[in-house]
Amino acid sequence: MSAHKVKIEGELLEQVKQCAQKAGYASVEEFVLHTLEKEAKRLLGAEPGGSADSKELVKKRLQGLGYIE
């Protein structure tokens, strides 16, 4: 597994530090990694052929937006 670095600066870095601390993470890196993993799973779960739960979630979102009944 190759490692990549992401540069976070300024106000965003301060916000991420605060979030990591409030959520009880040991480090900013741990918080960012966990957050990215959760978001990747959420987004990839909505891909065609995803789980029944993710398909139902998409259906509910479309209903909520008024695209389907």
C-alpha positions as CSV (number, residue, x, y, z in Angstrom):
1,M,0.0,0.0,0.0
2,S,1.5,3.3,-1.0
3,A,1.2,6.4,1.2
4,H,0.2,9.8,-0.1
5,K,0.3,13.1,1.8
6,V,-2.4,15.7,1.8
7,K,-1.5,19.2,2.8
8,I,-4.1,20.9,5.1
9,E,-3.4,24.5,6.0
10,G,-4.8,27.5,7.8
11,E,-8.3,27.6,9.1
12,L,-9.3,24.2,7.8
13,L,-6.4,22.6,9.7
14,E,-7.5,24.4,12.9
15,Q,-11.0,23.1,12.4
16,V,-9.8,19.6,11.7
17,K,-7.7,19.7,14.9
18,Q,-10.7,20.8,16.9
19,C,-12.9,18.0,15.4
20,A,-10.3,15.4,16.1
21,Q,-9.9,16.5,19.7
22,K,-13.6,16.7,20.3
23,A,-14.2,13.3,18.8
24,G,-11.4,11.7,20.9
25,Y,-9.0,10.8,18.2
26,A,-5.4,10.3,19.1
27,S,-4.2,12.5,16.2
28,V,-5.4,14.6,13.2
29,E,-4.1,11.9,10.9
30,E,-6.3,9.3,12.6
31,F,-9.3,11.5,12.3
32,V,-8.7,12.3,8.7
33,L,-8.1,8.7,7.7
34,H,-11.3,7.5,9.5
35,T,-13.3,10.3,8.0
36,L,-12.1,9.5,4.5
37,E,-12.7,5.8,4.9
38,K,-16.3,6.5,6.1
39,E,-17.0,8.8,3.2
40,A,-15.5,6.5,0.6
41,K,-17.7,3.6,1.9
42,R,-20.7,5.8,1.8
43,L,-20.1,7.0,-1.7
44,L,-19.0,3.6,-3.1
45,G,-22.0,1.9,-1.4
46,A,-24.3,3.8,-3.8
47,E,-22.6,2.4,-6.9
48,P,-24.6,0.1,-9.2
49,G,-24.6,-3.4,-7.7
50,G,-24.2,-2.0,-4.2
51,S,-25.9,-3.5,-1.2
52,A,-29.7,-3.6,-0.8
53,D,-29.4,-1.1,2.0
54,S,-27.6,1.4,-0.2
55,K,-30.1,1.0,-3.0
56,E,-32.9,1.6,-0.5
57,L,-31.1,4.7,0.8
58,V,-30.8,6.1,-2.8
59,K,-34.5,5.3,-3.4
60,K,-35.5,7.2,-0.2
61,R,-33.3,10.2,-1.2
62,L,-34.9,10.3,-4.7
63,Q,-38.4,10.1,-3.1
64,G,-37.5,12.9,-0.7
65,L,-36.4,15.1,-3.6
66,G,-39.6,14.3,-5.4
67,Y,-38.0,12.5,-8.4
68,I,-39.9,9.3,-7.7
69,E,-43.0,8.3,-5.8
